């Protein structure tokens, strides 16, 4: 299907399969479990002055400059000028199943990303509320 009038906000869209979501979350989780990366996060928290929103934005900028381009390359996804948006689209299925959702939560907690951890926990709570 060709959409001749479609004006995309970014040049490339992709979605990870659930298996790819799990693998990508594991890569990020394992990377940030290392002491050197935790020290880097210490620096980002100091820079944010304790403001969770500011920390989130500083973290996302760092991920977009260093981690996400590497992650896209690992999965054979073309690099573009908006790696944060591309990876965000890729991870859109992270809440579809428990194992992937758990990995997402672990990753956000390691990243100290309260905003995204809260979002992931809301999916978790909703899932258990619906399923009893």
ROMARVEX-49504 format. One line per field, with one value per atom (N, C-alpha, C): residue number from 1; residue in one letter; atom name; y, z, x. Coordinates in steps of 0.1 Angstrom, whole numbers, plus 5000, padded with zeros to 4 digits. Layout:
N
i	NUM_...;
aa	A_...;
at	CA_...;
v	Y_...;
w	Z_...;
u	X_...;
***
This chain:
132
i	1_1_1_2_2_2_3_3_3_4_4_4_5_5_5_6_6_6_7_7_7_8_8_8_9_9_9_10_10_10_11_11_11_12_12_12_13_13_13_14_14_14_15_15_15_16_16_16_17_17_17_18_18_18_19_19_19_20_20_20_21_21_21_22_22_22_23_23_23_24_24_24_25_25_25_26_26_26_27_27_27_28_28_28_29_29_29_30_30_30_31_31_31_32_32_32_33_33_33_34_34_34_35_35_35_36_36_36_37_37_37_38_38_38_39_39_39_40_40_40_41_41_41_42_42_42_43_43_43_44_44_44_45_45_45_46_46_46_47_47_47_48_48_48_49_49_49_50_50_50_51_51_51_52_52_52_53_53_53_54_54_54_55_55_55_56_56_56_57_57_57_58_58_58_59_59_59_60_60_60_61_61_61_62_62_62_63_63_63_64_64_64_65_65_65_66_66_66_67_67_67_68_68_68_69_69_69_70_70_70_71_71_71_72_72_72_73_73_73_74_74_74_75_75_75_76_76_76_77_77_77_78_78_78_79_79_79_80_80_80_81_81_81_82_82_82_83_83_83_84_84_84_85_85_85_86_86_86_87_87_87_88_88_88_89_89_89_90_90_90_91_91_91_92_92_92_93_93_93_94_94_94_95_95_95_96_96_96_97_97_97_98_98_98_99_99_99_100_100_100_101_101_101_102_102_102_103_103_103_104_104_104_105_105_105_106_106_106_107_107_107_108_108_108_109_109_109_110_110_110_111_111_111_112_112_112_113_113_113_114_114_114_115_115_115_116_116_116_117_117_117_118_118_118_119_119_119_120_120_120_121_121_121_122_122_122_123_123_123_124_124_124_125_125_125_126_126_126_127_127_127_128_128_128_129_129_129_130_130_130_131_131_131_132_132_132;
aa	X_X_X_X_X_X_X_X_X_X_X_X_X_X_X_X_X_X_X_X_X_X_X_X_X_X_X_X_X_X_X_X_X_X_X_X_X_X_X_X_X_X_X_X_X_X_X_X_X_X_X_X_X_X_X_X_X_X_X_X_X_X_X_X_X_X_X_X_X_X_X_X_X_X_X_X_X_X_X_X_X_X_X_X_X_X_X_X_X_X_X_X_X_X_X_X_X_X_X_X_X_X_X_X_X_X_X_X_X_X_X_X_X_X_X_X_X_X_X_X_X_X_X_X_X_X_X_X_X_X_X_X_X_X_X_X_X_X_X_X_X_X_X_X_X_X_X_X_X_X_X_X_X_X_X_X_X_X_X_X_X_X_X_X_X_X_X_X_X_X_X_X_X_X_X_X_X_X_X_X_X_X_X_X_X_X_X_X_X_X_X_X_X_X_X_X_X_X_X_X_X_X_X_X_X_X_X_X_X_X_X_X_X_X_X_X_X_X_X_X_X_X_X_X_X_X_X_X_X_X_X_X_X_X_X_X_X_X_X_X_X_X_X_X_X_X_X_X_X_X_X_X_X_X_X_X_X_X_X_X_X_X_X_X_X_X_X_X_X_X_X_X_X_X_X_X_X_X_X_X_X_X_X_X_X_X_X_X_X_X_X_X_X_X_X_X_X_X_X_X_X_X_X_X_X_X_X_X_X_X_X_X_X_X_X_X_X_X_X_X_X_X_X_X_X_X_X_X_X_X_X_X_X_X_X_X_X_X_X_X_X_X_X_X_X_X_X_X_X_X_X_X_X_X_X_X_X_X_X_X_X_X_X_X_X_X_X_X_X_X_X_X_X_X_X_X_X_X_X_X_X_X_X_X_X_X_X_X_X_X_X_X_X_X_X_X;
at	N_CA_C_N_CA_C_N_CA_C_N_CA_C_N_CA_C_N_CA_C_N_CA_C_N_CA_C_N_CA_C_N_CA_C_N_CA_C_N_CA_C_N_CA_C_N_CA_C_N_CA_C_N_CA_C_N_CA_C_N_CA_C_N_CA_C_N_CA_C_N_CA_C_N_CA_C_N_CA_C_N_CA_C_N_CA_C_N_CA_C_N_CA_C_N_CA_C_N_CA_C_N_CA_C_N_CA_C_N_CA_C_N_CA_C_N_CA_C_N_CA_C_N_CA_C_N_CA_C_N_CA_C_N_CA_C_N_CA_C_N_CA_C_N_CA_C_N_CA_C_N_CA_C_N_CA_C_N_CA_C_N_CA_C_N_CA_C_N_CA_C_N_CA_C_N_CA_C_N_CA_C_N_CA_C_N_CA_C_N_CA_C_N_CA_C_N_CA_C_N_CA_C_N_CA_C_N_CA_C_N_CA_C_N_CA_C_N_CA_C_N_CA_C_N_CA_C_N_CA_C_N_CA_C_N_CA_C_N_CA_C_N_CA_C_N_CA_C_N_CA_C_N_CA_C_N_CA_C_N_CA_C_N_CA_C_N_CA_C_N_CA_C_N_CA_C_N_CA_C_N_CA_C_N_CA_C_N_CA_C_N_CA_C_N_CA_C_N_CA_C_N_CA_C_N_CA_C_N_CA_C_N_CA_C_N_CA_C_N_CA_C_N_CA_C_N_CA_C_N_CA_C_N_CA_C_N_CA_C_N_CA_C_N_CA_C_N_CA_C_N_CA_C_N_CA_C_N_CA_C_N_CA_C_N_CA_C_N_CA_C_N_CA_C_N_CA_C_N_CA_C_N_CA_C_N_CA_C_N_CA_C_N_CA_C_N_CA_C_N_CA_C_N_CA_C_N_CA_C_N_CA_C_N_CA_C_N_CA_C_N_CA_C_N_CA_C_N_CA_C_N_CA_C_N_CA_C_N_CA_C_N_CA_C_N_CA_C_N_CA_C_N_CA_C_N_CA_C_N_CA_C;
v	4988_5000_5012_5022_5034_5045_5053_5065_5078_5083_5094_5107_5109_5121_5120_5109_5107_5115_5123_5132_5127_5119_5113_5123_5122_5130_5125_5113_5107_5098_5095_5088_5073_5067_5053_5048_5039_5033_5018_5013_4998_4994_4981_4976_4963_4961_4949_4938_4925_4914_4913_4905_4904_4898_4888_4883_4893_4902_4913_4923_4926_4935_4929_4916_4910_4911_4908_4908_4923_4932_4946_4951_4948_4952_4945_4933_4926_4933_4937_4944_4957_4965_4977_4974_4965_4961_4957_4948_4943_4954_4963_4974_4983_4986_4995_4989_4975_4968_4970_4974_4976_4988_4987_4998_5011_5010_5022_5030_5022_5029_5034_5028_5033_5046_5047_5060_5071_5067_5077_5082_5073_5077_5085_5083_5092_5106_5107_5120_5127_5119_5125_5129_5122_5126_5139_5140_5152_5164_5162_5172_5176_5167_5170_5177_5178_5185_5178_5165_5158_5160_5166_5168_5156_5148_5136_5139_5149_5153_5157_5165_5169_5156_5148_5135_5127_5125_5118_5123_5136_5142_5141_5143_5141_5127_5117_5103_5100_5104_5101_5107_5119_5124_5116_5111_5102_5089_5083_5071_5073_5084_5087_5089_5094_5096_5084_5075_5065_5050_5048_5034_5031_5039_5036_5034_5042_5039_5025_5021_5008_4997_4999_4990_4988_4999_4998_4991_4993_4986_4971_4967_4953_4946_4953_4946_4949_4955_4957_4968_4977_4987_5000_5005_5017_5028_5033_5045_5057_5066_5078_5089_5101_5113_5113_5104_5104_5090_5086_5072_5071_5081_5080_5076_5084_5081_5067_5063_5050_5039_5040_5030_5030_5041_5042_5034_5036_5028_5014_5010_4996_4989_4996_4991_4991_4995_4997_4985_4973_4960_4956_4963_4959_4955_4960_4957_4946_4939_4929_4916_4912_4900_4902_4893_4895_4895_4886_4885_4898_4902_4915_4927_4927_4938_4938_4926_4925_4931_4927_4932_4947_4952_4967_4974_4968_4974_4973_4962_4960_4970_4972_4981_4996_5000_5014_5016_5006_5007_5009_5001_5002_5016_5021_5034_5045_5042_5051_5061_5056_5064_5063_5071_5070_5072_5081_5083_5071_5065_5053_5040_5040_5028_5029_5041_5043_5039_5042_5038_5023_5017_5002_4995_5001_4995_4997_5007_5009_4998_4995_4984_4971_4969_4957_4956_4967_4967_4965_4971_4969_4955_4949_4935_4925_4927_4919_4922_4934_4938_4931_4931_4925_4910_4904_4890_4883_4892_4887_4884;
w	5000_5000_5000_4991_4991_4995_5004_5009_5004_4993_4987_4994_5002_5010_5024_5028_5042_5045_5055_5059_5073_5073_5085_5093_5107_5115_5117_5114_5114_5102_5099_5086_5087_5099_5099_5111_5109_5120_5121_5133_5134_5148_5149_5161_5164_5176_5180_5182_5179_5183_5198_5205_5219_5223_5215_5217_5216_5206_5204_5216_5220_5232_5244_5246_5258_5256_5245_5242_5244_5239_5239_5254_5261_5275_5283_5280_5287_5284_5271_5268_5276_5277_5284_5299_5304_5318_5322_5314_5317_5316_5307_5305_5317_5323_5334_5347_5348_5360_5364_5354_5357_5365_5374_5383_5376_5365_5358_5353_5348_5343_5355_5366_5378_5383_5382_5385_5375_5362_5352_5356_5361_5365_5377_5386_5398_5393_5383_5377_5371_5364_5358_5369_5380_5391_5397_5399_5405_5395_5383_5373_5372_5376_5375_5388_5398_5410_5417_5415_5422_5415_5404_5396_5387_5390_5382_5367_5364_5350_5343_5350_5344_5342_5352_5352_5340_5338_5327_5313_5312_5299_5297_5308_5307_5304_5310_5307_5293_5288_5275_5265_5267_5258_5258_5270_5270_5263_5265_5259_5243_5239_5225_5218_5226_5220_5221_5231_5233_5231_5238_5239_5227_5224_5214_5200_5196_5182_5182_5193_5193_5193_5200_5201_5187_5180_5166_5157_5158_5150_5153_5166_5169_5163_5161_5156_5141_5135_5120_5116_5125_5121_5117_5106_5101_5111_5113_5121_5115_5123_5117_5127_5124_5132_5145_5147_5158_5165_5171_5177_5189_5196_5208_5203_5193_5188_5181_5174_5168_5178_5188_5199_5207_5209_5216_5208_5195_5187_5187_5187_5187_5200_5211_5224_5227_5217_5220_5224_5222_5227_5240_5247_5260_5271_5270_5280_5276_5265_5260_5267_5274_5281_5294_5304_5317_5317_5310_5310_5305_5294_5288_5297_5302_5311_5323_5329_5340_5337_5325_5320_5319_5313_5312_5326_5335_5349_5355_5354_5359_5352_5339_5332_5337_5338_5342_5357_5365_5379_5379_5371_5370_5365_5356_5350_5359_5370_5380_5373_5363_5356_5362_5372_5379_5370_5360_5351_5343_5337_5329_5338_5349_5358_5363_5366_5370_5359_5346_5335_5334_5335_5334_5346_5358_5369_5367_5361_5358_5349_5339_5330_5338_5347_5355_5364_5371_5379_5371_5359_5351_5347_5343_5339_5350_5362_5373_5378_5376_5380_5370_5357_5347_5348_5352_5352_5366_5376_5389_5397;
u	5008_5000_5009_5006_5014_5005_5009_5002_5009_5004_5011_5009_4999_4997_5001_5007_5011_5024_5023_5035_5039_5050_5055_5063_5062_5070_5084_5086_5099_5101_5113_5116_5114_5114_5113_5105_5096_5088_5091_5091_5094_5087_5085_5080_5087_5092_5098_5087_5090_5082_5083_5075_5076_5090_5095_5108_5119_5118_5127_5126_5114_5112_5120_5118_5124_5140_5145_5159_5164_5157_5162_5162_5151_5151_5162_5165_5176_5190_5191_5204_5205_5195_5195_5197_5189_5190_5204_5210_5223_5233_5232_5241_5241_5229_5228_5229_5230_5233_5248_5256_5270_5273_5283_5286_5289_5297_5301_5289_5278_5266_5258_5258_5251_5257_5271_5277_5273_5272_5267_5253_5245_5231_5232_5241_5243_5246_5254_5258_5245_5237_5225_5215_5214_5205_5210_5223_5228_5225_5227_5224_5210_5201_5187_5182_5190_5186_5174_5172_5161_5148_5147_5135_5133_5122_5120_5118_5111_5109_5122_5129_5142_5151_5151_5160_5155_5142_5137_5142_5142_5146_5161_5169_5183_5187_5180_5182_5179_5167_5163_5173_5178_5189_5201_5205_5217_5215_5203_5200_5199_5194_5193_5206_5216_5229_5238_5236_5246_5240_5229_5223_5214_5205_5195_5201_5210_5216_5223_5229_5235_5225_5214_5203_5196_5194_5188_5198_5210_5220_5220_5219_5219_5207_5196_5184_5182_5192_5192_5182_5179_5169_5178_5174_5182_5182_5194_5196_5190_5185_5179_5182_5177_5180_5172_5163_5154_5154_5165_5166_5156_5154_5145_5131_5126_5112_5112_5122_5122_5122_5130_5130_5117_5111_5098_5088_5088_5078_5082_5094_5098_5093_5094_5090_5075_5067_5052_5045_5051_5044_5049_5056_5062_5052_5040_5030_5021_5023_5014_5014_5025_5026_5034_5032_5038_5053_5060_5074_5081_5075_5081_5078_5066_5063_5072_5075_5084_5098_5103_5116_5116_5105_5104_5105_5097_5098_5112_5118_5132_5141_5140_5148_5146_5134_5131_5136_5134_5139_5154_5161_5176_5180_5172_5175_5171_5164_5159_5149_5142_5133_5119_5116_5103_5091_5092_5081_5077_5087_5084_5081_5088_5085_5070_5066_5052_5042_5045_5037_5037_5048_5049_5041_5042_5035_5020_5016_5001_4996_5004_5001_5000_5010_5010_4997_4994_4982_4970_4969_4957_4955_4966_4966_4961_4966_4961_4947_4943_4929_4920_4923_4914_4914_4926_4927_4924_4921_4917_4929;
***
